[in-house]
Amino acid sequence: MLLFKSAMPFSVSRTLLTFAAALWLSGCAASASGPAWPSAQADSHLRAVDELGIDTCLTALDTPRPVGVGLLDADSIRLVSWNVRKTSLPNWRRDYRRITRNKDLVLIQEASLSANTINELPVAPHWSFAPGYATDDAITGVLTLSRVAPLARCNFVTVEPLLRTPKATSITRFGLQGRPETLLVVNVHSVNFSIGLVSYKRQLEQIAGVLETHDGPIILSGDLNTWRGGRMKTVEALAASLDLEALDYTEDRRSLFFGRPLDHIFVRGLTATAVRSTPVTSSDHNPLSVSLSM
């Protein structure tokens, strides 16, 4: 029941992004230098709403570990993260099968659920879907596929101020073999069309409010839409506040816009090996793959 597709045509989205960038370059955007974390600009009322959402998420994640639930191997966690956008091309299924083979975690951005797309995606053991943008016949969001069932999960939605498009975040918690700690996995599709950084930072503040209470390892990954210097500085400030480390790519083939990579994987309490970004023609984003261990 799953097909990946873009919420809007690629040419239209690029045009809108170029328009937003033109506003920024002309000085219409606020905070071009990317102020330090946390934001002093966030509206107090909206911050209060976000805090309520954070509390709800923390309650959902604070579920006691069920007896007999499947556990990830703490010595070998194989992950891929991919914004699958151009699904009109015939080879997206081939690329999906190739890059997700034998993976423990598959983090997909811009996944669209539709009643008309049965059996379009190879069966995965466990799905954790966070809805965002909806039309009459489909719901688009972020999807975390996992080899074992998560212990708990929660979702966030942040609405872009310009197009009013909801952007989804999924947070899942997994047990680890032979470890008392649990793993938090964040799959995020960040706000794209905005003037200034308030909405962008608000989405990251939701994530930070959850991660700052977690004592175990963390994976933060997805399409962070870091096409502007201020956005990247905001993400880096968040990562520094949570002791998250960006992965280093032996050969960095991540997709670029305005010369900046859009997709990222940050980790804490984990060591990365075999970090790859694989060029594909089935999406405008190249998938990221990594093997992790404690």
Sequence and secondary structure as in RCSB ss.txt:
>XXXX:A:sequence
MLLFKSAMPFSVSRTLLTFAAALWLSGCAASASGPAWPSAQADSHLRAVDELGIDTCLTALDTPRPVGVGLLDAD
SIRLVSWNVRKTSLPNWRRDYRRITRNKDLVLIQEASLSANTINELPVAPHWSFAPGYATDDAITGVLTLSRVAP
LARCNFVTVEPLLRTPKATSITRFGLQGRPETLLVVNVHSVNFSIGLVSYKRQLEQIAGVLETHDGPIILSGDLN
TWRGGRMKTVEALAASLDLEALDYTEDRRSLFFGRPLDHIFVRGLTATAVRSTPVTSSDHNPLSVSLSM
>XXXX:A:secstr
 EEE  SS HHHHHHHHHHHHHHHHTT SS TT   SS S S HHHHHHHHHHHHHHHHHH     TT   B TT
 EEEEEEE   TTSTTHHHHHHHHHTT SEEEEEEEEE TT TT S   SEEEEEEEEE SS EEEEEEEESS  
SEEEEEEEE TTT  EEEEEEEEEEBTT SSEEEEEEEE   S SSSHHHHHHHHHHHHHHTT  S EEEEEE  
  SHHHHHHHHHHHHHTT EE   SS    EETTEE EEEEEES EEEEEEE   SSSSS  EEEEEE 
